[in-house]
Amino acid sequence: MELKIIDNKLTVCKVADISTIDLAAEFYFIGKTDEELSLVCRTSDTPSETIERDDGWKGFRIQGILDFSLIGILSKLSGILAEHEIGIFAVSTYNTDYILVKEENYERAIEALVHEGYTIV
């Protein structure tokens, strides 16, 4: 399985209002529940006013479109990283999954996944 590196520094944050998010930005995820409005975006695109913010994330995505019948892909990846004591922030889209790790763990994460047979592109 191939994992594609995302060549941006990323930020995970909470915002008060969707109007502060640059919806024309090239890369972002928005999650809204009855309790919060979360945003994952390039650090350079982070709104100036956030409720909370955590910088220093890097990520990769599973290449290709994942069929909903596929089971355990994210579980396997997160398990490998957990065995190496690397925490993750996972985001899923309709097509695929994204895994973010803190910058200081990024190289170790890549090494662990390559060792387990994943191809990094």
N, C-alpha and C positions, 0 to 999 in steps of 0.2 A: 504494500500500500504506500502511496506517495503522500507526503506532507509538504505543503508549499509555505515557505517562509513569507511572512508579512513584513515588508521592509519599512515599518514605521514604529516609532515609539508610541505607546498607547496609554490612555488614561481611563480609569473606571471611576465614575462619579455619580452623585445624585444631584438633580437639579429641581428647582421649584416649579419651573414653567417650561413647556416645550418651545415657547417662542424664543428662548435663549439659545436653542440649538440651531446650528447652521445646517439646514436640511439640504443645501446644495453641496455639502462636503462629499468627498469621494468615498469615505469609509466611516460608517458609524452603525451602532446597534442601539435601539431604544427599547427599553422594557418598562411597561407601566402596569402597576397593580393598584389595588385600593389603598396601599400603604406607601408607595414611592414611585418616583420617576427616575429610572436609571439610564445612564448613557455610557457606552464604550465608544471612544473615538481616538483619532490621532491626537497626541498631546498638543500639537500646534492648533488643533481645532476646538480645544476645550473651551466652553463658555467662560467668560471672565467671572461670572458669579455662579458658584456652586454651593450646595449645602455641605457636601463632603466630597473629597477627591483623593484618589490614590494614583499617583504617577508611577512610571517605571515598569510598565508591562511591555512584553514583546509577545508575538504570537505566530501561529501557523494554522493552516486549515487543511482539512482532509481533501485531497484533490478528487475531482469528479463529483457526480451527483449520486447521493446515497439513497437507495431505495428504502422506504419505510419498513420493509420486511427484514432488513439487515439488523441483526441483534448483537449488542455487545461491543460495538466499535469504540465508542467513547469510554465505555467501562474498561476495555483492555488498555487503551492509551493512558487513562487516568491511573489505572492500577500500576502500570510500569513506572510512571512518574512518582506515585506514592511510595513505591518500593525504594526509590532513590530520595525520599523525603523532599520532594518538590511539589509544592502546592500549585493548584491551577485555578483559573477562572474560565469556565466553559460557556460558550454561546452557540446556540444552534439556529440555523436558518432552515428554510424549506428544503434547500438543496444539500447542505452539508453541516459539519461541525467545525468550530474554531476553538482552539485551546490557547489560552494566554498563561504565561508564567512570568514571574518577576525577572527583570533584566539580569540580576546576579545569578539566577539559576538557569538562564537560557542555554548556555553552552553545554552545561551538564545534562539538560533535558534533551538536547539534540543528540548528544553522545549516547545517552541511555536508549533512545528510540532507534538510533542506527544500530546499536548493538543487538536490539531485538528484531532487526530485519526490516525496519521502515526505511524508505528512501526519502531523503530531504532534497527538495528542488527549490 
